[in-house]
């Protein structure tokens, strides 16, 4: 007897949900698994970023100190802003600050890219 893959997948999700809901400490275990997956995802992003940096190191150094500093600062501001999204969106002033910071970071990144493509 062959079971439909969609029915099988739904059954798996329901069994996992029942384990989390009814086993003692299931919520804590699920939290640990989510944190482990999040850390694995962040580690893989860092690994990809290091590979991209190594492959484009010459291009980055050819930008010059001023443009390279602006690009790194824009990336840092964007990373900090995105990590504080929840807190910034809690107030109207924070929402405006979030939009300004993200927009400025993207603008600086595009401006550096544009300047690099001029030559």
N, C-alpha and C positions, 0 to 999 in steps of 0.2 A: 504494500500500500504506500503510495506516494502522497506526502503532505505538501500542501501549497506553501511555498517559501514565505509568503506574506503572513499566513496564519502562524507558521512556525516562529517568525520573528516577533509577532505580537505576543505569542505565548511566552517567549523568552523574556520580553520586557515586563510582562505581568508577573512572572515568577521573581524577577529581580526586584520589582517594586514591592511585592509581598514580603520578600526577605528583609528589605530595608524597613518596611512599616511594622512588621510583627516580631522580628528578632530583637532581643535586648542589645542595645548598642548598635543597631543597624544604621541609625542616622549618623552616629559618630564614624562608623566604618565607611559609610558613603562619603562623608566629608573628607576622610583621609584619602580615599581613592580620587576624589575630585582635586584635592591639593596636589597629589602625586602627578596626576595628568596635567595640571596647570604648570607645575615645575618642569615636567618633561617638555611641554610645549615651549616654555620660555627658554629652556636650554637649547632646544633645536633652533629657535630663532637666533640665539646668540651664536650658535655654530654656523648658521647660514650667513649671518652678518660678518663673522670673522673670515669666512671663505670669500665673500664679496669684497671685503677690504683687501685681502691679500691679492686678489685678481686685479683690482683697480688701484693699487697703491701708487703706481707711477702717475696715473691720471690725477689722483688726488693731490700728489705733491706738485704736479705741474700747474695747479690752480693758483699757486702763490699763497703767501701767509694770510693775507686779508680775506680772500675768498674762502679759503679752507677753514679759517676761524669762524667766519660767518656761517658756513655750512654746518660745522660741528655744533655751534651754538643753537642754530635753528633745530637741528636734530635733538639736542638736549631739551630745549624748551618744548618741543612737540612731545617728546617722551614724558616729561613731567606733567604737561597739561593733560595728556591722555590718561595718565595714571591717576590724576586727581579729578577726573570727569564727574564722578558721583558727588563729590563735595562742592565742586564749582556749580553744577547744575541745581544745587539746592537753593540758591538765591538768584535773584534777577541780576544783581551786579556780577555775580560769579558767572552767570550764563554769558553775559556780554564779554567779560574777561576771557572766557574760554574761546568764544568766537574770534576775538581779536588776536589772542595768542596763536591759535591754530592757523588763522588766516595769515598772520605775519610770518609764521614759520614756513608755510607753504610758499608765500611770496619770496622769501629770502632764498629758499631752495630753488625755485624757478629762476630767480635773478642770477644766482651763481651758475646754474646750468646754461642760461642764456649767454652769460659772459664767457663761459668756457667754450661755447659753440661759435663765438664770433671769430676766433682766430683760425 
